[in-house]
Amino acid sequence: MKYPTINYIGNKEKIVDWIASLIPHDANSFFDAFSGGCSVSYKAKTLGLQVFSNDILNINFQIAKAFIENNETLLSKDDVDQLFSGEPIEGFMFNNYSNRFYYPDECKELDIIRKNIDSFLNPYKKSLAFALLRRAMIRKMPYSRFTINWDKIVELRNEDLSYSKYGRRRSYHNKTFRFHFEDNLNEYNNAIFDNQKNNKALNLDIFDAINITNADVIYLDPPYSGTMNDYYGFYGLLDSYIKGEQVKPFDKNFMDKKNIKYLFYELFSRLSKYRYWMLSYNSRSTPSKDEMLELLNHFSNDIAVHEMPYAYRVTGKEKKKNDIEYLFLIDTHL
Ligand SMILES: C[S@@+](CC[C@H](N)C(=O)[O-])C[C@H]1O[C@@H](n2cnc3c(N)ncnc32)[C@H](O)[C@@H]1O
């Protein structure tokens, strides 16, 4: 099975095999508590584990519902026709985001598509439609995130200007939503499979999700404090689109360096029912690796730290930088 092209900032796609190789062999269930684009959940599903995927952003919940919880529902060509039928309308996107993230005609198109998604009765079709539309929306968005101002968007979507200034036309930004949707349709449909387990997607703050979930392993891949980690900024627009109202930023976002140690302490102190904890972290983050170890030592004296060199690139312009990715494996010997 092949994980589809999601393109999620901070995803673990490139090192997912390494992470998976560290999952304890006696584990049957896996709780990906900050699931994002679901690269780790998907891998765990292919390994036959029962997977629970949670993320505070609704768009990530839709991705998890489409690929982790869903075992068989696909989108057909007729479904796509239904989705792209009808005249564009002046709705939530047109009224709030014209000339902010997309041109007015594109916003009107998004408004009719949003309405049409609600005509699907099958919840998995809806989630798959949201996942594909997300892909289309970020393909049309320079830098694939919603933290770019309109002037810059206009500049980068001007193909001649983009070519003369940056040597790239980026013509994919000006293809239609339908083009991108259909371009990814087969790949997304082909990624859906049944691992014979009752997998579940959740859309909660982690502090609530841990109360209602149980699994042999809890995997934590939080936003890395001190790095590019504004997930509400990157993708909150997609949640507003789904809900038809402007969603608010979330409080416990793991961004604030000042209270980050306290937040981790609070989180770890509530994980006593999970035997294994796996925590992803990296060498640029706050607190440091040693501080993190010190914190974890309050909860277990069986902690292994695995390391992996990792090259990353923040934007197309920047050169790759080297980094070390850590995986803390904590056994609480329950
Ligand atoms: C580093 S990303 C996870 C990436 C993921 N492992 C992947 O491979 O795509 C961190 C995720 O934590 C989520 N998040 C941030 N604060 C959260 C909270 N309080 N509760 C649940 N999820 C949260 C963000 O929305 C983001 O998707």
The ligand as an ORCA input file, in Angstrom:
! r2SCAN-3c Opt
* xyz 0 1
  C       4.334     17.731     13.611
  S       2.645     17.706     13.187
  C       2.318     15.967     13.039
  C       2.800     15.413     11.738
  C       2.411     13.977     11.483
  N       3.125     13.058     12.344
  C       2.637     13.614     10.037
  O       3.484     12.753      9.750
  O       2.009     14.199      9.154
  C       1.875     18.165     14.716
  C       0.363     18.159     14.713
  O      -0.111     18.461     16.037
  C      -1.382     19.059     15.913
  N      -1.692     19.699     17.213
  C      -1.177     20.834     17.745
  N      -1.657     21.049     18.996
  C      -2.496     20.017     19.263
  C      -3.292     19.677     20.389
  N      -3.334     20.432     21.491
  N      -4.028     18.538     20.340
  C      -4.002     17.744     19.227
  N      -3.282     18.040     18.119
  C      -2.526     19.152     18.136
  C      -1.227     20.004     14.732
  O      -2.469     20.310     14.145
  C      -0.303     19.196     13.810
  O      -1.038     18.517     12.836
*
